[in-house]
Amino acid sequence: MAQLVVRNLEDDVKKRLQRRAARHRRSVEEEVRDILRNAVRDESRSTGGLGTRIARRFAGRGIDFQIPEFRGEQAHPADFEE
């Protein structure tokens, strides 16, 4: 098993870790291990934010028809060429 030393940890952070460990009825060391495990697990499961998920879902798709404007005006595609 690996060991990790954390230097220059603020006193307030240490106290909050101690209180959190006490609430979970375990040592500070075990509490920190659990926090680190969860952080890495959540990171590996991350599929990106909402925008990323929407972009992935609609990648390669497009529309080839006019979309009527809600207020009665016709929508026109943007023209970026001059």
SVG drawing of the C-alpha trace seen along z (x, -y; Angstrom):
<svg xmlns="http://www.w3.org/2000/svg" viewBox="-47 -41 52 43">
<polyline fill="none" stroke="black" stroke-width="0.4" points="0.0,0.0 1.1,-3.5 1.5,-6.3 0.8,-10.0 2.0,-12.9 0.1,-16.1 2.1,-19.1 0.9,-22.7 -2.7,-21.7 -4.6,-24.5 -5.7,-24.0 -9.3,-24.7 -9.3,-21.9 -7.8,-19.5 -10.4,-20.3 -13.2,-19.9 -11.8,-16.6 -11.7,-15.5 -15.3,-16.5 -16.3,-14.7 -14.5,-11.6 -16.1,-11.6 -19.6,-11.9 -18.8,-8.8 -17.3,-7.1 -13.9,-6.4 -10.4,-7.8 -9.3,-10.9 -7.0,-8.7 -9.8,-6.4 -12.0,-9.5 -9.3,-10.9 -8.9,-7.6 -12.7,-7.5 -12.7,-11.1 -9.9,-10.3 -11.5,-7.0 -14.7,-8.8 -13.0,-11.7 -11.2,-9.4 -14.2,-7.1 -16.4,-10.1 -13.8,-11.5 -13.4,-8.3 -17.2,-8.1 -17.6,-11.6 -19.1,-11.9 -18.8,-15.7 -21.2,-18.4 -24.7,-18.9 -23.4,-20.7 -20.9,-17.9 -23.7,-15.3 -26.0,-17.2 -23.3,-17.8 -22.5,-14.1 -26.1,-13.1 -26.6,-15.3 -23.2,-14.9 -23.4,-14.3 -27.0,-15.3 -28.5,-18.3 -31.7,-19.7 -32.5,-20.3 -35.8,-22.1 -37.0,-25.6 -37.9,-26.0 -40.8,-28.4 -40.2,-31.2 -42.4,-31.2 -43.5,-34.8 -44.4,-34.5 -41.1,-35.5 -39.3,-33.1 -35.9,-31.8 -33.0,-32.1 -29.6,-30.4 -26.7,-32.6 -24.5,-33.6 -20.8,-34.1 -19.4,-34.8 -19.2,-38.3"/>
</svg>
